[in-house]
């Protein structure tokens, strides 16, 4: 039996159960039929006995001179017409006036008569001279209520058995029908289980489930199983960690009620196919792959007839954490921006060097020296101001490069830097990569916003403010551009959304502010967008809490 499949075991078990149930049902119906036969016979004998006892002829005969001679023919006629085995009319002292066998007339009646002598009719099963019988005893009373005789009518048990046996064919038909229908239902259920379980044994199914469960939770990628209604039915531990879901949660849950970002929630609920799509959560950048889960129907039976088709069960979604890679990509982009800025600064210095050389060739050394000294002082002053105020070398280098890049593009970049701590170490306590991502993307967006305007201006304000609880690094970037339209302000930080005219699908737009927002959230800060009254454009304000080491 260990080698039997689950379907075979269930079939054998159900057939055994149905067989036992049919046997029990047969026995119950047999007992019921037998009891019904005895009850029906007792009621009929009581009716016969009561009819005879109520006949005035019987009362007159028992009080006459020859009761037996008068009543015996009468009793014989009644026994023949009523189909009873015996009809005994007796005196109160049990002396028989009638009997089926005339030799028994005058002898005492064999059976119970106490209840009848008390004036009550009753029925019983008793063994008399004709053997076991179902009988009824009824008193015969005169007008004064005095008992003058007793009437006993009965049918032998053998004839009651014949009546019972007449009901057995119907009983057997019911039992066989129940057995046949139960067996057919078991066979159909067994076929269904054999098809759905692929005729596997219970231990094979248990091992398969254990392996699948272990594989599900050992994956380094997040895995989501979503049904056709858009409800999340199963996910592994890695998916719970990446999406901030409770581990071990049971029961389907609508993906739109899990608090996921809008784009990710829409993708999961739609069930559409996705290949290496990037989606942002509050603290992570995820690469999503999603495909439908389809169960192929059986290929066909022995005659090649197709018995089923593909059925869509839902979708399978995999998640890969791309946060670190995207962070490195963002830093690389910032470094490229910084390189471009430094190249612009080098190009500017080359032009100034050519100016100095030309002044010397024109024999005007004094003016050449003055020009070179003034340029050197301005460049050194800018570097000292930035490094002294910010303290973080990467951020200082980025701002210095952006200053040169803005000058080359004909944009006025105003850096308002306030010493963040007494030793200038405030931002140095924050993650430099996150700071470069935040500042670089905000300044680049501001430069793009004012490019080509008559009065292009960008203001960057860095400081540390104390809110009474702890110090926070404050960054404010504002420009004199057209600002952000009111209808776009609620979506400006969404992944893939951009207000720039060049924003096209796959053009790489709509990423910068999403990265900024995510970096701010990772640092535990806030990002706010409003209108810059001073310049008339957009203003982005970032407030990042400084670690414990930067407290006053």
LINBELZI-V424673 format. One record per residue. OMEGA is omega in radians with two decimals (NA if undefined). D_FIRST is the distance of its C-alpha to the first C-alpha in whole Angstrom. Layout:
# LINBELZI-V424673
{{OMEGA;D_FIRST} {OMEGA;D_FIRST}}
This chain:
# LINBELZI-V424673
{{3.14;0} {-3.11;4} {-3.14;5} {3.10;5} {3.12;9} {-3.14;10} {3.14;12} {3.13;9} {-3.13;8} {3.12;11} {3.14;12} {3.14;10} {3.14;12} {3.11;15} {3.10;15} {3.13;15} {-3.13;17} {3.11;20} {3.10;20} {3.13;20} {3.12;23} {3.10;24} {3.11;25} {3.11;26} {3.12;29} {-3.14;30} {3.14;31} {3.12;33} {3.11;34} {3.12;35} {3.13;37} {3.12;39} {3.13;40} {3.14;41} {3.12;43} {3.12;44} {-3.14;46} {-3.12;47} {-3.14;49} {3.12;50} {3.13;52} {3.13;53} {-3.12;55} {3.10;56} {3.12;58} {3.10;59} {3.13;61} {-3.10;62} {-3.14;64} {3.12;65} {3.13;67} {-3.09;68} {-3.14;70} {-3.12;71} {3.13;73} {3.13;77} {-3.13;77} {-3.13;75} {3.11;77} {-3.08;80} {-3.09;79} {3.11;78} {3.14;81} {-3.07;83} {-3.10;84} {-3.10;82} {-3.06;78} {-3.13;76} {-3.12;78} {-2.98;78} {-3.06;74} {3.07;73} {3.12;73} {-3.13;72} {3.14;69} {3.12;68} {3.14;69} {-3.14;67} {-3.13;64} {-3.08;64} {-3.09;64} {3.11;62} {3.04;59} {-3.07;59} {3.08;59} {3.04;61} {-3.07;64} {3.02;66} {-2.98;69} {3.04;70} {3.11;73} {3.12;72} {3.07;73} {-3.12;70} {-3.07;72} {2.98;70} {-3.13;73} {3.07;70} {3.11;67} {3.09;65} {-3.07;66} {3.14;70} {-3.13;70} {3.13;68} {-3.12;71} {3.12;73} {-3.11;70} {3.11;69} {3.13;66} {-3.14;62} {-3.11;60} {3.11;61} {-3.03;64} {-3.12;65} {3.12;64} {3.09;66} {3.10;69} {3.10;68} {-3.09;68} {3.03;65} {3.14;63} {3.10;59} {3.13;56} {2.99;54} {-3.02;52} {3.12;54} {-3.14;54} {-3.11;58} {3.11;60} {-3.11;58} {3.14;54} {-3.11;52} {3.01;53} {-3.01;53} {3.06;57} {-3.12;59} {-3.09;62} {3.10;65} {3.03;69} {-3.05;72} {3.06;74} {-3.09;78} {-3.14;80} {-3.14;80} {3.13;77} {-3.10;77} {-3.10;74} {-3.11;76} {3.08;73} {3.12;69} {3.10;67} {3.09;63} {-3.07;61} {3.10;58} {-3.10;55} {-3.11;53} {3.14;49} {3.13;48} {3.04;50} {3.10;48} {3.10;45} {3.10;46} {3.11;46} {-3.11;43} {3.12;41} {3.14;43} {-3.06;41} {3.13;38} {3.09;37} {3.11;37} {-3.13;35} {3.12;33} {3.11;33} {-3.11;32} {-3.12;29} {3.11;28} {3.12;29} {3.13;27} {-3.12;24} {-3.13;25} {3.10;26} {3.12;22} {3.12;20} {3.11;22} {3.12;22} {3.12;18} {3.12;18} {3.11;21} {3.12;19} {3.10;16} {3.12;18} {3.13;20} {3.14;17} {3.14;16} {-3.07;20} {3.13;20} {-3.12;17} {3.07;18} {3.13;14} {3.09;13} {3.13;10} {3.14;11} {3.08;12} {3.11;14} {3.13;16} {3.11;17} {3.14;18} {3.11;20} {-3.14;22} {3.12;23} {3.14;24} {-3.14;26} {3.11;27} {3.12;29} {-3.13;30} {-3.04;32} {3.10;33} {-3.14;34} {3.05;36} {3.08;40} {3.05;41} {-3.12;40} {3.12;38} {3.02;38} {-3.04;36} {-3.11;38} {-3.06;37} {3.12;39} {-3.13;41} {3.13;42} {3.12;40} {-3.07;39} {-3.11;35} {3.05;34} {-3.10;36} {-3.06;36} {-3.12;38} {3.09;41} {3.09;41} {3.13;42} {-3.09;44} {-3.06;46} {-3.14;46} {-3.14;47} {3.08;44} {3.13;42} {3.08;39} {3.12;36} {-3.10;37} {3.09;35} {3.12;35} {3.10;37} {-3.14;41} {-3.08;44} {3.14;45} {3.12;48} {-3.11;48} {3.13;47} {3.12;51} {3.07;50} {-3.02;53} {-3.09;54} {3.13;54} {3.13;50} {3.13;49} {3.13;51} {-3.09;49} {-3.10;45} {-3.10;46} {-3.12;47} {-3.12;44} {3.13;46} {3.13;45} {-3.13;47} {3.06;48} {3.06;49} {3.13;51} {3.09;53} {-3.07;53} {2.87;55} {-3.09;53} {-3.04;56} {-3.05;55} {2.98;53} {-3.03;53} {3.01;50} {-3.00;49} {2.95;47} {-3.09;44} {3.14;43} {-3.14;41} {3.03;39} {-3.05;35} {3.07;34} {-3.14;31} {3.10;31} {3.11;29} {-3.10;27} {3.14;29} {-3.14;29} {-3.11;27} {3.13;27} {3.12;31} {-3.13;32} {-3.12;33} {-3.09;33} {3.13;30} {-3.13;31} {3.13;34} {3.14;34} {3.12;34} {-3.13;36} {-3.08;34} {3.13;37} {3.03;38} {-3.08;37} {3.07;40} {-3.12;41} {3.03;44} {3.14;46} {-3.10;48} {-3.03;52} {-3.08;54} {3.14;55} {3.13;56} {3.09;58} {3.10;60} {3.10;61} {3.10;61} {3.11;64} {3.11;65} {3.11;66} {3.10;67} {3.11;70} {3.07;71} {3.09;71} {3.11;73} {3.10;75} {3.09;76} {3.13;77} {3.13;79} {3.07;81} {3.07;81} {3.13;83} {3.11;85} {3.11;86} {3.12;87} {3.12;90} {3.11;91} {3.10;91} {3.14;94} {3.12;96} {3.06;96} {3.10;98} {3.13;100} {3.14;101} {-3.14;102} {3.11;104} {3.12;106} {3.14;106} {3.08;107} {3.11;110} {3.08;111} {-3.05;110} {-3.10;109} {3.13;109} {3.09;107} {3.13;105} {-3.13;104} {-3.13;104} {-3.13;102} {-3.12;99} {3.14;100} {3.13;99} {3.13;96} {-3.14;95} {-3.14;96} {3.13;94} {-3.13;91} {-3.14;91} {3.12;91} {-3.14;88} {3.14;86} {-3.13;87} {-3.11;87} {-3.11;83} {-3.12;82} {-3.10;84} {-3.02;83} {3.12;79} {-3.14;78} {-3.03;75} {-3.10;76} {3.13;74} {3.11;75} {3.13;78} {3.13;78} {-3.11;76} {3.11;79} {3.12;82} {3.12;80} {3.11;80} {-3.14;83} {-3.13;84} {3.10;82} {-3.14;83} {3.13;87} {-3.14;86} {3.11;85} {-3.11;88} {3.11;86} {3.12;88} {-3.09;85} {3.12;86} {3.09;84} {-3.00;85} {3.07;84} {3.14;84} {-3.02;83} {3.02;80} {-3.11;80} {3.12;83} {3.11;82} {-3.05;80} {-3.08;77} {-3.12;75} {3.12;73} {3.11;73} {3.11;70} {3.14;68} {-3.07;66} {3.14;68} {3.12;66} {3.13;65} {3.13;69} {3.11;70} {-3.09;67} {-3.05;69} {-3.08;72} {-3.11;72} {3.14;70} {3.14;72} {3.11;76} {3.11;74} {3.13;74} {3.11;77} {3.11;79} {-3.08;77} {-3.08;78} {-3.12;82} {3.09;82} {3.12;85} {-3.13;87} {-3.11;90} {-3.09;90} {3.13;87} {3.07;86} {3.14;83} {3.07;83} {-3.11;81} {3.10;81} {3.11;79} {3.02;80} {-3.13;78} {-3.12;78} {-3.12;78} {3.14;76} {3.13;77} {3.11;74} {-3.12;73} {3.11;75} {3.10;73} {-3.06;74} {3.09;75} {3.13;75} {3.10;77} {3.12;78} {-3.08;80} {3.14;81} {-3.12;84} {-3.09;82} {-3.12;81} {-3.13;78} {3.11;75} {-3.09;75} {-3.11;74} {-3.11;71} {-3.03;70} {3.14;70} {-3.07;66} {-2.98;65} {-3.12;67} {3.11;64} {3.10;61} {3.07;60} {3.14;61} {-3.12;64} {3.08;67} {-3.11;71} {-3.09;72} {-3.10;73} {-3.08;72} {3.10;68} {3.09;66} {3.13;62} {-3.12;62} {3.11;65} {3.12;64} {3.08;66} {-3.13;64} {-3.00;63} {-3.11;66} {3.06;66} {3.08;62} {3.12;62} {-3.13;65} {-3.14;63} {3.11;60} {3.11;62} {3.13;64} {3.12;61} {3.12;60} {3.11;63} {-3.09;63} {3.13;66} {3.13;67} {-3.07;68} {3.08;71} {3.05;73} {-3.12;76} {3.12;79} {-3.13;82} {-3.08;85} {-3.07;87} {3.11;86} {-3.13;85} {3.14;81} {3.11;78} {3.07;77} {-3.12;74} {3.13;74} {3.07;71} {-3.10;71} {3.10;69} {3.09;69} {3.11;70} {-3.08;68} {-3.08;69} {-3.11;72} {3.11;74} {3.09;75} {NA;78}}
